[in-house]
């Protein structure tokens, strides 16, 4: 599987001169499993540039996997050029809610005063799918989703193709209420999604000092992501959902901290940067 990072920032887009290496766009990753149309992980502001390229390529069928509906993971969808074309067929997966359907919740964003156009006016054909505790197949790729710890309905995803696997667990706080070193795997949020993955894309928003003041916010510290990677026995780790206040140099330091705590070299632990290619 190959892919590309289009947005790796969390909470709010944060461009700036000290954020050039990792970028300021919010969460969006493109993935191309062999024999499968484009798969998009989250629709943060990074999806805008991806959409421009997909239109240029002539892509007409695509799959969008939303981990949850917080605005930093949805805000780019209105500027995603393919949805404004009648020939586009877009399938959207997202977590179920007891309050409203996935379509109804997305429509809250696609309506005034938040957005000038109603979702019902979008010319593309959009189909909605429940991704809570699900398993499905598209062409040659297999997909899994499970609920994970984060405020509001949230899921993590695992994509497998030709014996390779990628796990995507952004906005995740597995250390909340669990001992990542001692508790049984069944008690650890996201374990089934991540276990043994060739590449784990995981939330790493806080330093341990910052986390002490943000317990329950739904994000991980460098200490927690290192312990989670060790517990789940993943091969490689890609740190994502960078805090909007962190500069490139701060992210470098956090990456080094995770690698040291996990006990691996830099090749196995990297930080997601806009434009970076993904190979699994």
Order of alpha helices (4+ residues) and beta strands (2+ residues): beta-beta-beta-alpha-beta-beta-alpha-beta-beta-beta-beta-beta-alpha-beta-alpha-alpha-beta-alpha-beta-beta
